Amino acid sequence: MQRIEADVLIPGRGTPIDDGCVLIDHTTITYAGSIEEAPASPSATVTRVPAVMPGMWDCHTHFTGLTTPNIDEAPRIPHVLAGVRSARDAEAALSAGFTSLREAGGYGVFLARAVAEGTVVGPNIYAAGSILSTTGGHGDLHSYPLDWVLDYETSGGWLSICDGVAECLKATRKQLRRNAKVIKVCASGGVMSEIDDPVHQQFSAEELRAIVEEAARAERVVMAHCHGTPGIKAALDAGVSTIEHGTYLDEETAAQMKEQEAILVPTRFIVERLLAGGRESGMPEYAYRKLVEIGDRHMQAISLAHEVGVTIALGTDIATSGADSAVPWGANGEEVIYLERAGLSPLEIIETATANGPATLGPQAPNSGRLAAGFDADIIAVCANPLDDIALLADPTNIVKVWKGGSLVKGS
């Protein structure tokens, strides 16, 4: 039995509690509330901290092994090298207070197994496998011959090209065969891809619907990369559960998201990081130009979603290995700063980073993200109250302790 006592307990969803207490029995929380009402636990190991809250979720990540923000480099990186780099990245995320990750395409389906068996230290990983894209879409590598891109997938890469309902069904099934916990599609063009326009819809309504229905048969939901309004609407009409980025979200599509209880994962972190230093870190010029075009509009979309009442979950689009790289693992917490700039309160931001995370997995959601009896004991302690200064969560050194599944993995 473990007992955590804190000056403030932030449950993830609900009212913070001064002088709070969390009791852990093996891997599960058995009590979370005031110290005054806590059950006696004379044999428990007691830890005293300034602030305690659920471990955070990053709901849009990529384990790629890339060291520059240029996905054209992906086929040039040996899979084993990418895996070794990704293992270090996972450890950095855990140290930053992120006990769970939803991966939106990359080597996460394999790394998840290594973490689960104890070979690698890292967060819980719920991965999509390969990104599903149309030919010429956001998940295609436009500077390569198409056959090379198809060969990259066959060799174990994380980009999957599919056209027409039959190919979309097979591509979805391939990810399920890898035990993907969520399916990722590109429903619009993107920034990092060379030729396509972020506003344009990708995949037809029939293709998107087929992917969503096939995923649902296996109790999986679909996450859709979307910048442009046409792609957002097509994805929502097809029944996707989460919209990633949502740059050109408007009042109509925001209202549709709220009505369907779809979740926005905005990923402002990568926009800010690459606007500030993308060119210097190897970002292609075509990608930088597109990023500049969407930069202001993207922040407006986050604010609109918040005003309308769309559920938001924290995500970063973090993708590069190495602390000095463009969008480095371990900096996941910086997203809280940008959510505050978009108009969210510190308490709302913590909910996006904790309690809202599991819902992005639909039926695959674990009992996680909250400090409440019966929930997984994924917990972090912070050096001070983040409700007074949400930016505390942006710096991993402020995360003084991390428990994952009841085991203390940082701050022992």
RODO-2510 file (C-alpha; in nm, 4 decimals, decimal comma):
residues 412
     n   res          X          Y          Z
     1     m     0,0000     0,0000     0,0000
     2     q     0,1218     0,3497    -0,0863
     3     r    -0,0108     0,6790     0,0442
     4     i     0,0494     1,0123    -0,1316
     5     e    -0,0354     1,3270     0,0641
     6     a    -0,0394     1,6612    -0,1161
     7     d    -0,1052     2,0277    -0,0467
     8     v    -0,3413     2,0115    -0,3437
     9     l    -0,4969     1,7145    -0,5231
    10     i    -0,6117     1,7821    -0,8810
    11     p    -0,8352     1,4906    -0,9810
    12     g    -0,8275     1,5422    -1,3588
    13     r    -1,1982     1,6098    -1,3734
    14     g    -1,3761     1,7886    -1,0930
    15     t    -1,2887     2,0261    -0,8108
    16     p    -0,9334     2,0330    -0,6712
    17     i    -0,8947     1,9314    -0,3085
    18     d    -0,6697     2,1063    -0,0604
    19     d    -0,4782     1,8710     0,1684
    20     g    -0,5502     1,5710    -0,0515
    21     c    -0,4587     1,2062    -0,0279
    22     v    -0,4255     0,9203    -0,2776
    23     l    -0,4061     0,5571    -0,1710
    24     i    -0,2594     0,2968    -0,4072
    25     d    -0,2940    -0,0780    -0,3779
    26     h    -0,0609    -0,2456    -0,6289
    27     t    -0,1625    -0,0951    -0,9661
    28     t    -0,4921     0,0683    -0,8692
    29     i    -0,6079     0,3792    -0,6850
    30     t    -0,8292     0,2813    -0,3912
    31     y    -0,8968     0,6298    -0,2555
    32     a    -0,8551     0,9890    -0,3725
    33     g    -0,9900     1,2706    -0,1596
    34     s    -0,9174     1,4752     0,1492
    35     i    -0,6621     1,3599     0,4051
    36     e    -0,9222     1,4137     0,6738
    37     e    -1,1571     1,1527     0,5232
    38     a    -0,8921     0,9075     0,4057
    39     p    -0,9029     0,5529     0,5430
    40     a    -0,6358     0,4635     0,7939
    41     s    -0,3323     0,3061     0,6292
    42     p    -0,0768     0,2368     0,9038
    43     s     0,1333     0,0020     0,6895
    44     a     0,1454     0,2294     0,3838
    45     t     0,4568     0,3960     0,2511
    46     v     0,3851     0,7693     0,2799
    47     t     0,5035     1,0279     0,0265
    48     r     0,4451     1,3995     0,0793
    49     v     0,4332     1,6270    -0,2278
    50     p     0,3204     1,9835    -0,3104
    51     a     0,0718     1,8826    -0,5812
    52     v    -0,0576     1,5517    -0,7141
    53     m    -0,2537     1,4897    -1,0345
    54     p    -0,3099     1,2130    -1,2890
    55     g    -0,0300     1,1225    -1,5256
    56     m    -0,0690     1,3172    -1,8476
    57     w    -0,1742     1,1952    -2,1909
    58     d    -0,0264     1,3074    -2,5218
    59     c    -0,2890     1,2042    -2,7746
    60     h    -0,0963     1,2771    -3,0946
    61     t     0,2622     1,1550    -3,1159
    62     h     0,4926     0,9812    -3,3631
    63     f     0,7764     0,7397    -3,2838
    64     t     0,9740     0,7809    -3,6058
    65     g     1,3425     0,8032    -3,5185
    66     l     1,3632     1,1152    -3,7350
    67     t     1,6164     1,3759    -3,6236
    68     t     1,4887     1,6490    -3,8581
    69     p     1,1330     1,7645    -3,9395
    70     n     1,1396     1,6112    -4,2873
    71     i     0,9428     1,2911    -4,3385
    72     d     1,1251     1,2288    -4,6683
    73     e     1,4087     1,1098    -4,4451
    74     a     1,1999     0,8240    -4,3024
    75     p     1,2912     0,5555    -4,5596
    76     r     1,6610     0,6359    -4,5124
    77     i     1,6560     0,5430    -4,1426
    78     p     1,7081     0,1719    -4,0694
    79     h     1,4153     0,0377    -3,8705
    80     v     1,6384    -0,0877    -3,5895
    81     l     1,8019     0,2535    -3,5510
    82     a     1,4617     0,4218    -3,5462
    83     g     1,3481     0,1761    -3,2804
    84     v     1,6470     0,2432    -3,0560
    85     r     1,5961     0,6174    -3,0841
    86     s     1,2263     0,5747    -3,0125
    87     a     1,2982     0,3786    -2,6969
    88     r     1,4924     0,6753    -2,5615
    89     d     1,2104     0,9074    -2,6694
    90     a     0,9579     0,7024    -2,4732
    91     e     1,1677     0,7344    -2,1609
    92     a     1,1876     1,1123    -2,2080
    93     a     0,8087     1,1367    -2,2338
    94     l     0,7598     0,9384    -1,9144
    95     s     1,0072     1,1583    -1,7284
    96     a     0,8099     1,4621    -1,8476
    97     g     0,5004     1,3280    -1,6714
    98     f     0,3292     1,1606    -1,9660
    99     t     0,2240     0,8148    -1,8543
   100     s     0,0105     0,7429    -2,1630
   101     l     0,0532     0,8167    -2,5323
   102     r    -0,1705     0,7764    -2,8344
   103     e     0,0564     0,7354    -3,1327
   104     a    -0,0699     0,8608    -3,4693
   105     g     0,1624     0,6614    -3,6933
   106     g     0,5131     0,5288    -3,6409
   107     y     0,6874     0,2446    -3,4640
   108     g     0,4612     0,2662    -3,1592
   109     v     0,2844    -0,0642    -3,2269
   110     f     0,6170    -0,2391    -3,1749
   111     l     0,7444    -0,0183    -2,8941
   112     a     0,4190    -0,0755    -2,7038
   113     r     0,5037    -0,4450    -2,6797
   114     a     0,8543    -0,3720    -2,5525
   115     v     0,7157    -0,1391    -2,2838
   116     a     0,4438    -0,3844    -2,1813
   117     e     0,6921    -0,6687    -2,1369
   118     g     0,9311    -0,4490    -1,9384
   119     t     1,2136    -0,4469    -2,1919
   120     v     1,1856    -0,0690    -2,2343
   121     v     1,0879     0,1925    -1,9760
   122     g     0,8156     0,4162    -2,1135
   123     p     0,4533     0,5279    -2,1009
   124     n     0,1554     0,3158    -2,1936
   125     i     0,1415     0,3342    -2,5748
   126     y    -0,1790     0,3054    -2,7783
   127     a    -0,0648     0,3086    -3,1368
   128     a    -0,2177     0,3327    -3,4838
   129     g     0,0447     0,1439    -3,6806
   130     s     0,0812     0,2933    -4,0273
   131     i    -0,0812     0,6167    -4,1423
   132     l    -0,3458     0,5535    -4,4091
   133     s    -0,3206     0,7899    -4,7057
   134     t    -0,4369     0,8175    -5,0635
   135     t    -0,1858     0,8102    -5,3468
   136     g    -0,0473     1,1642    -5,3598
   137     g    -0,1945     1,2371    -5,0167
   138     h    -0,0414     1,3628    -4,6956
   139     g     0,1036     1,0213    -4,6104
   140     d     0,2712     0,9793    -4,9498
   141     l     0,6335     1,0789    -5,0103
   142     h     0,5950     1,2871    -5,3227
   143     s     0,9640     1,3143    -5,4149
   144     y     1,0054     0,9349    -5,4387
   145     p     0,8872     0,6979    -5,7100
   146     l     0,5560     0,5494    -5,5982
   147     d     0,6961     0,1963    -5,6044
   148     w     0,9577     0,3010    -5,3494
   149     v     0,6905     0,4313    -5,1142
   150     l     0,4936     0,1073    -5,1479
   151     d     0,8123    -0,0911    -5,0810
   152     y     0,8776     0,1167    -4,7680
   153     e     0,5474     0,0030    -4,6200
   154     t     0,6143    -0,3596    -4,7145
   155     s     0,9546    -0,3455    -4,5441
   156     g     0,7978    -0,2387    -4,2137
   157     g     0,7589     0,1357    -4,2611
   158     w     0,4772     0,3428    -4,1164
   159     l     0,3093     0,4883    -4,4262
   160     s     0,0308     0,2984    -4,6022
   161     i    -0,1066     0,4027    -4,9435
   162     c    -0,4588     0,2859    -5,0237
   163     d    -0,7126     0,3841    -5,2896
   164     g    -1,0685     0,2604    -5,3296
   165     v    -1,2816     0,0819    -5,0741
   166     a    -1,1161    -0,2587    -5,1153
   167     e    -0,7642    -0,1243    -5,0557
   168     c    -0,8835     0,0864    -4,7629
   169     l    -1,0389    -0,2182    -4,5990
   170     k    -0,7191    -0,4198    -4,6457
   171     a    -0,5007    -0,1377    -4,5131
   172     t    -0,7195    -0,1083    -4,2044
   173     r    -0,7031    -0,4831    -4,1473
   174     k    -0,3250    -0,4749    -4,1768
   175     q    -0,3084    -0,2293    -3,8878
   176     l    -0,5484    -0,4397    -3,6822
   177     r    -0,3212    -0,7374    -3,7529
   178     r    -0,0436    -0,5371    -3,5840
   179     n    -0,2767    -0,4845    -3,2847
   180     a    -0,3272    -0,1163    -3,3550
   181     k    -0,5505     0,0369    -3,0881
   182     v    -0,6723     0,3182    -3,3155
   183     i    -0,6731     0,3770    -3,6929
   184     k    -0,5171     0,6927    -3,8414
   185     v    -0,6279     0,8409    -4,1747
   186     c    -0,5304     1,1553    -4,3631
   187     a    -0,8611     1,3166    -4,4542
   188     s    -0,6974     1,6345    -4,5857
   189     g    -0,3695     1,7524    -4,7255
   190     g    -0,0930     1,8513    -4,4908
   191     v     0,2024     2,0752    -4,4208
   192     m     0,4936     1,8327    -4,4263
   193     s     0,3911     1,6677    -4,7552
   194     e     0,5253     1,8404    -5,0646
   195     i     0,2534     1,8695    -5,3269
   196     d    -0,0882     1,8498    -5,1613
   197     d    -0,2881     2,1437    -5,0278
   198     p    -0,3844     2,1363    -4,6578
   199     v    -0,7345     2,2580    -4,7454
   200     h    -0,8169     1,9811    -4,9921
   201     q    -1,0121     1,6735    -4,8851
   202     q    -0,8404     1,3354    -4,9211
   203     f    -1,0251     1,0014    -4,9330
   204     s    -1,3785     0,9900    -5,0665
   205     a    -1,6817     0,9674    -4,8424
   206     e    -1,7133     0,5975    -4,9310
   207     e    -1,3498     0,5252    -4,8472
   208     l    -1,3666     0,7049    -4,5130
   209     r    -1,6904     0,5311    -4,4210
   210     a    -1,5418     0,1903    -4,5063
   211     i    -1,2401     0,2554    -4,2830
   212     v    -1,4554     0,3716    -3,9922
   213     e    -1,6917     0,0742    -4,0219
   214     e    -1,4071    -0,1772    -4,0476
   215     a    -1,2355    -0,0285    -3,7438
   216     a    -1,5621    -0,0370    -3,5486
   217     r    -1,5993    -0,4092    -3,6126
   218     a    -1,2793    -0,4530    -3,4142
   219     e    -1,3891    -0,2015    -3,1477
   220     r    -1,1462     0,0633    -3,2708
   221     v    -1,2091     0,4264    -3,3527
   222     v    -1,0575     0,6389    -3,6278
   223     m    -0,8489     0,9520    -3,5823
   224     a    -0,8435     1,1845    -3,8834
   225     h    -0,5678     1,4249    -3,9794
   226     c    -0,7653     1,7270    -4,1011
   227     h    -0,6697     2,0840    -4,1794
   228     g    -0,9297     2,1945    -4,4357
   229     t    -1,3007     2,2285    -4,3675
   230     p    -1,4031     1,9826    -4,6462
   231     g    -1,1904     1,7075    -4,4898
   232     i    -1,3159     1,7824    -4,1402
   233     k    -1,6778     1,7573    -4,2534
   234     a    -1,6190     1,4428    -4,4594
   235     a    -1,4433     1,2769    -4,1651
   236     l    -1,7216     1,3706    -3,9235
   237     d    -1,9888     1,2520    -4,1670
   238     a    -1,8065     0,9186    -4,1895
   239     g    -1,8083     0,8844    -3,8099
   240     v    -1,4492     0,9484    -3,7068
   241     s    -1,4024     1,0027    -3,3353
   242     t    -1,1231     1,2594    -3,3287
   243     i    -1,0117     1,5443    -3,5519
   244     e    -0,6362     1,6063    -3,5474
   245     h    -0,5202     1,9683    -3,5985
   246     g    -0,8564     2,1098    -3,7177
   247     t    -0,6999     2,4220    -3,8670
   248     y    -0,9968     2,5428    -4,0739
   249     l    -1,2626     2,4430    -3,8246
   250     d    -1,5584     2,6771    -3,8650
   251     e    -1,8774     2,7327    -3,6666
   252     e    -2,0703     2,4693    -3,8625
   253     t    -1,8120     2,1937    -3,8248
   254     a    -1,7463     2,2905    -3,4619
   255     a    -2,1179     2,2520    -3,3898
   256     q    -2,1146     1,9151    -3,5666
   257     m    -1,8186     1,8030    -3,3571
   258     k    -1,9977     1,8991    -3,0375
   259     e    -2,3185     1,7248    -3,1448
   260     q    -2,1341     1,4038    -3,2371
   261     e    -1,9117     1,4268    -2,9258
   262     a    -1,6056     1,4181    -3,1490
   263     i    -1,2797     1,5284    -2,9864
   264     l    -1,0337     1,7868    -3,1166
   265     v    -0,6627     1,7159    -3,0727
   266     p    -0,5169     2,0474    -3,1892
   267     t    -0,1351     1,9941    -3,1664
   268     r    -0,0326     2,3594    -3,1389
   269     f     0,3105     2,2552    -3,0089
   270     i     0,4458     2,1523    -3,3487
   271     v     0,3146     2,4695    -3,5149
   272     e     0,4869     2,6961    -3,2631
   273     r     0,8100     2,4978    -3,2591
   274     l     0,8465     2,4830    -3,6366
   275     l     0,7476     2,8455    -3,6924
   276     a     1,0242     2,9417    -3,4500
   277     g     1,2996     2,7106    -3,5693
   278     g     1,1828     2,4808    -3,8458
   279     r     1,4005     2,6234    -4,1214
   280     e     1,7167     2,5983    -3,9127
   281     s     1,6427     2,2373    -3,8170
   282     g     1,5962     2,0958    -4,1660
   283     m     1,2295     2,1605    -4,2425
   284     p     1,1738     2,1743    -4,6203
   285     e     1,0999     2,5213    -4,7567
   286     y     0,7682     2,4088    -4,9092
   287     a     0,6535     2,2877    -4,5682
   288     y     0,7596     2,6070    -4,3936
   289     r     0,5628     2,8180    -4,6426
   290     k     0,2486     2,6126    -4,5829
   291     l     0,2956     2,6336    -4,2071
   292     v     0,3161     3,0137    -4,2196
   293     e    -0,0082     3,0204    -4,4182
   294     i    -0,2038     2,8215    -4,1606
   295     g    -0,0354     2,9421    -3,8401
   296     d    -0,2769     3,2126    -3,7268
   297     r    -0,5842     3,0275    -3,8496
   298     h    -0,4909     2,7220    -3,6461
   299     m    -0,4858     2,9140    -3,3182
   300     q    -0,8218     3,0700    -3,4034
   301     a    -0,9663     2,7211    -3,4551
   302     i    -0,8586     2,6095    -3,1083
   303     s    -1,0215     2,9144    -2,9528
   304     l    -1,3397     2,8567    -3,1515
   305     a    -1,3589     2,4929    -3,0466
   306     h    -1,3208     2,5939    -2,6828
   307     e    -1,5870     2,8650    -2,7093
   308     v    -1,8356     2,6277    -2,8728
   309     g    -1,7742     2,3564    -2,6145
   310     v    -1,5947     2,0972    -2,8264
   311     t    -1,4047     1,8477    -2,6123
   312     i    -1,0302     1,9015    -2,6490
   313     a    -0,7566     1,6499    -2,5714
   314     l    -0,3916     1,7432    -2,5471
   315     g    -0,1686     1,6366    -2,8349
   316     t     0,1619     1,7661    -2,9682
   317     d     0,2454     1,5917    -3,2998
   318     i     0,5859     1,5377    -3,1424
   319     a     0,8047     1,3416    -3,3814
   320     t     1,1802     1,3984    -3,3663
   321     s     1,4505     1,2257    -3,1634
   322     g     1,7138     1,4156    -2,9688
   323     a     1,6768     1,6920    -2,7108
   324     d     1,8087     1,9516    -2,9564
   325     s     1,5857     1,8450    -3,2449
   326     a     1,2960     2,0507    -3,3797
   327     v     1,0037     1,8893    -3,1969
   328     p     1,1771     1,6817    -2,9298
   329     w     1,0342     1,4146    -2,7079
   330     g     1,0308     1,5281    -2,3467
   331     a     0,8965     1,8707    -2,4431
   332     n     0,5404     1,7327    -2,4629
   333     g     0,4237     1,9514    -2,1766
   334     e     0,4801     2,2725    -2,3724
   335     e     0,1368     2,2240    -2,5292
   336     v    -0,0234     2,3517    -2,2079
   337     i     0,1224     2,6977    -2,2701
   338     y    -0,0435     2,7237    -2,6100
   339     l    -0,3769     2,5951    -2,4845
   340     e    -0,3728     2,8727    -2,2257
   341     r    -0,3066     3,1265    -2,5018
   342     a    -0,6087     2,9856    -2,6868
   343     g    -0,8293     3,0734    -2,3900
   344     l    -0,8462     2,7604    -2,1754
   345     s    -0,8166     2,7950    -1,7976
   346     p    -0,5496     2,5981    -1,6101
   347     l    -0,8130     2,3584    -1,4738
   348     e    -0,9535     2,3035    -1,8243
   349     i    -0,6043     2,2448    -1,9603
   350     i    -0,5325     1,9796    -1,6999
   351     e    -0,8558     1,8055    -1,7973
   352     t    -0,7479     1,8051    -2,1633
   353     a    -0,4156     1,6555    -2,0548
   354     t    -0,5612     1,3878    -1,8279
   355     a    -0,9289     1,2906    -1,8104
   356     n    -1,0032     1,3629    -2,1769
   357     g    -0,7198     1,1488    -2,3086
   358     p    -0,8657     0,7973    -2,2742
   359     a    -1,1813     0,8916    -2,4648
   360     t    -0,9724     0,9390    -2,7801
   361     l    -0,9464     0,5585    -2,7907
   362     g    -1,3178     0,4820    -2,7803
   363     p    -1,3769     0,1205    -2,6699
   364     q    -1,0021     0,0690    -2,6212
   365     a    -0,9887     0,3359    -2,3492
   366     p    -0,8218     0,2262    -2,0249
   367     n    -0,9493     0,3266    -1,6814
   368     s    -0,7009     0,6104    -1,6676
   369     g    -0,6616     0,9865    -1,6540
   370     r    -0,8267     1,0567    -1,3201
   371     l    -0,7488     1,0339    -0,9518
   372     a    -1,0454     0,8288    -0,8350
   373     a    -1,1021     0,4901    -0,6760
   374     g    -1,0746     0,2085    -0,9280
   375     f    -0,8590     0,4004    -1,1756
   376     d    -0,5095     0,3020    -1,2823
   377     a    -0,2402     0,4390    -1,0541
   378     d    -0,0753     0,6558    -1,3218
   379     i     0,0098     0,9627    -1,1165
   380     i     0,2502     1,2555    -1,1142
   381     a     0,3673     1,4949    -0,8457
   382     v     0,4504     1,8557    -0,9342
   383     c     0,6879     2,0888    -0,7514
   384     a     0,4107     2,3477    -0,6999
   385     n     0,0448     2,3985    -0,7826
   386     p     0,0039     2,4055    -1,1654
   387     l    -0,3329     2,5782    -1,1255
   388     d    -0,1354     2,8844    -1,0180
   389     d     0,1090     2,8522    -1,3074
   390     i     0,0174     2,6024    -1,5786
   391     a     0,3583     2,6485    -1,7427
   392     l     0,5059     2,4369    -1,4630
   393     l     0,3893     2,1337    -1,6594
   394     a     0,5995     2,2378    -1,9599
   395     d     0,9298     2,1707    -1,7833
   396     p     1,0108     1,8073    -1,7007
   397     t     1,2236     1,9149    -1,4046
   398     n     0,9052     2,0357    -1,2336
   399     i     0,7610     1,6840    -1,2494
   400     v     0,9237     1,5580    -0,9310
   401     k     0,7689     1,2099    -0,9161
   402     v     0,5987     0,9757    -1,1606
   403     w     0,4069     0,6605    -1,0776
   404     k     0,3068     0,4298    -1,3618
   405     g     0,0768     0,1447    -1,2712
   406     g     0,1542     0,2101    -0,9051
   407     s     0,5313     0,1810    -0,9504
   408     l     0,7459     0,4836    -0,8794
   409     v     0,9469     0,5366    -1,2007
   410     k     1,0812     0,8871    -1,1322
   411     g     1,1856     1,0559    -0,8107
   412     s     1,2667     0,7492    -0,6055
***
